[in-house]
Amino acid sequence: MQPPDSAADIRDVNIRYHDGAAADYDAKWGIDWGDVGSDQVLGKVRRALGRELPAFGRSLEIGAGTGYFSLHLLRAGVVAEASCTDISQGMIDALQANAQRLGLTVDAQVAEAERLPFPDASFDLVLGHAVLHHLPDLEAAFAEFHRVLKPGGVLVFAGEPSRTGDRLATVPKVTATALAPLWRRAMRASPARPGQSDGGAANHELERHVDVHAFTPGQLDDLARTAGFDDVRITGEELLANWFGWTNRALESTAVPEEIPNAWRQYAFRGYLALKGLDERLLEGRLPAGIFYNLLLSARRP
Ligand SMILES: C[S@@+](CC[C@H](N)C(=O)[O-])C[C@H]1O[C@@H](n2cnc3c(N)ncnc32)[C@H](O)[C@@H]1O
């Protein structure tokens, strides 16, 4: 398969990949709907803003996936009303199912980031997590975020891969792939079927075509300022936690999931949280944003 080269191809691949991944998405990424997940989401928004969380009125999430951010923000009372959009109908269906299970009401609809079906100045907060790097036309998307925000409204994006962090993350991924046979023997787990963790072999093939950007902090800053935002703030998070997380995810993806011992999963989860705490206390705020794996952006519509 040739890499997609037009905006329409990128959107089409994203729809097909995420439709195929939606059913197992929460399990694959360990999305937690209890206090742990809530702390993660609220912590990321707090870190992006660089201050305590205000209470927002209407929010709009871009590429909301299964609802990880909006549903936690709604449940915690950080937003009063949530609209969620995603290019994938499969993701919107999974989001609605999660909302129903949690007893929450959201407006959820299929929409592209670059063409939002809302009137001007509709929202107090526009947000997204791990979505900007999938968008073929970032300038058009940022113009839309600006248009649908009310004056004084806030923009927050988190979980965007940084260019340097992305390159550094290849080291644990390659190392883990090399060590995988030994690790599986130690875990007494059999080798995975191709594509088992993301919707089957066909989806596995699409995976490497869905991510179209990794950012420098300066690029995100430019995009926000060019669209007319001010108070632009770019920060980085997760370094040690990320290397640890990618190593474990790369190892786990090579084995049949049901055969991975629970003790390993506990170790991977607790280790990740411990290193994340270390990143927050010792490294974030001291080292340049660009070397962390994830970039966070906040800005304000004047
Ligand atoms: C990595 S997932 C993140 C989902 C969710 N925000 C989360 O953190 O769990 C990226 C999401 O962006 C959506 N997406 C990709 N391209 C898009 C586009 N052009 N417009 C809107 N959503 C898009 C995908 O369908 C997918 O649900």
The ligand as an ORCA input file, in Angstrom:
! r2SCAN-3c Opt
* xyz 0 1
  C      -5.857      8.608     18.914
  S      -7.586      8.777     18.809
  C      -7.904      9.710     20.303
  C      -9.323      9.559     20.776
  C      -9.637     10.285     22.088
  N      -9.435     11.709     21.963
  C      -8.794      9.729     23.224
  O      -7.903     10.426     23.696
  O      -9.023      8.582     23.624
  C      -7.805     10.005     17.562
  C      -9.255     10.270     17.195
  O      -9.290     11.330     16.228
  C     -10.274     11.023     15.250
  N      -9.954     11.736     13.997
  C      -9.003     11.436     13.097
  N      -9.011     12.327     12.082
  C      -9.997     13.216     12.351
  C     -10.502     14.377     11.686
  N      -9.998     14.801     10.509
  N     -11.523     15.060     12.258
  C     -12.046     14.637     13.449
  N     -11.615     13.549     14.114
  C     -10.594     12.842     13.588
  C     -10.196      9.514     15.131
  O     -11.343      8.949     14.551
  C      -9.959      9.087     16.581
  O     -11.144      8.831     17.269
*
